[in-house]
Structures are given as C-alpha cells and as structure tokens.
Amino acid sequence: MRGVAIESEIRRAAYIHASLLDSFIALTEAELAGHDSGFIAESLQELLETLRSERRAYGSIGGVMAVPMPVIENAA
C-alpha cells in the first residue's frame, strides 16, 4: 500500500504546482496588459510562453495529469 500513498503525494504535489503556475500565469498576464510594447512586454510574453509550457506538463487542473506509475513488487 506504500505505492498508493506515494502516488497520492505525487498527485497532491502536482496539483499544488499546477495551481501555483495558474496563479503566476494570471499575474503575468495582468502585468503584461499594462505594457503595450518594448522590452518589458517582450520579456513578459516570453515568460508567459515558458509558464504555459510548464503548465501543460501538468494537464488540466481538475485531474492534473495521470502519470502511469509501474507497480514494483517486493522481490524479497
């Protein structure tokens, strides 16, 4: 049953990471709205692309992303 506990912890951590990324994306979008052009706008746009790419790794916020975890039996 230890595998189930670890899987639960991984899912919870992924959910928290995804939620933090969502918040940071929203904050960055709001900041970007105040900068029409120039270096700051370009920099924030690049940051948004990176954050969105990272966020996609977690899937949708509802279920995060199911990551298949192999079941390793005790060899002893």
C-alpha positions, 0 to 999 in steps of 0.5 A, spaced: 500 500 500 506 504 500 505 505 492 498 508 493 500 513 498 506 515 494 502 516 488 497 520 492 503 525 494 505 525 487 498 527 485 497 532 491 504 535 489 502 536 482 496 539 483 499 544 488 504 546 482 499 546 477 495 551 481 501 555 483 503 556 475 495 558 474 496 563 479 503 566 476 500 565 469 494 570 471 499 575 474 503 575 468 498 576 464 495 582 468 502 585 468 503 584 461 496 588 459 499 594 462 505 594 457 503 595 450 510 594 447 518 594 448 522 590 452 518 589 458 512 586 454 517 582 450 520 579 456 513 578 459 510 574 453 516 570 453 515 568 460 508 567 459 510 562 453 515 558 458 509 558 464 504 555 459 509 550 457 510 548 464 503 548 465 501 543 460 506 538 463 501 538 468 494 537 464 488 540 466 487 542 473 481 538 475 485 531 474 492 534 473 495 529 469 495 521 470 502 519 470 502 511 469 506 509 475 509 501 474 507 497 480 514 494 483 513 488 487 517 486 493 522 481 490 524 479 497 
